[in-house]
Amino acid sequence: MPLAACVGHETAGTCDPRLPCCPHARAGSNGNGSALFEIAGNALHCVSHTGSCNCPHGGTFESVQGAVLLEADGLPAALVGHTTVCKVCGTTGRHASGSDLLEVDEA
């Protein structure tokens, strides 16, 4: 079962705004989460929440995939392996780390 992603957990992906240095890796972190749902003091990160891409071009990613069985504030929770999209270049990434205190069955 995948782990739930929270504020501060990591993401990984590719950056490609078609500049000479591209494509290259991006590694970011979840920047915001639910005000109503925390795990070990960290807000649960959900669909439509964002974070930093931490690549040479800056940018922000948005979480676009979430759990069917876990919602906070009416938004599906993001899990490790779920998809993120860079708002600068549109390439996808994924949630790479999550809380070992909450695993979610996606069945």
Steps between C-alpha positions, in 0.01 A plus 500: 500500500634845412599751767316832536691809383521796739647850498879472479505158334691467173401487136705405194453561130632655181526864397493592132402854399708425186808699599856390408555335841178297482369250566632442851381367834297699748467416868254700705301495818134530584429858599143504628241265639172457684433721801274225636715186466851462643729202536775539760456878486517524120197596291373238255578596139204462259400539136536865385757574771838625380869504582837611372662326203855584620647503150718761326190668355312526829135425462223331686340159464136412560379164628252356249437144625351395834361212703145383447455398865658792688396864474569814700310824444315317220826435310652156434825442692824473302692176549854389420509422128216738412549750218614863520519746209747789466303821446789650296563230240216250549716191552394244757664375815393300802487507876815327620465493881220483753406439861572154635215562746223482236471251216196519275337212315406624153265211425 
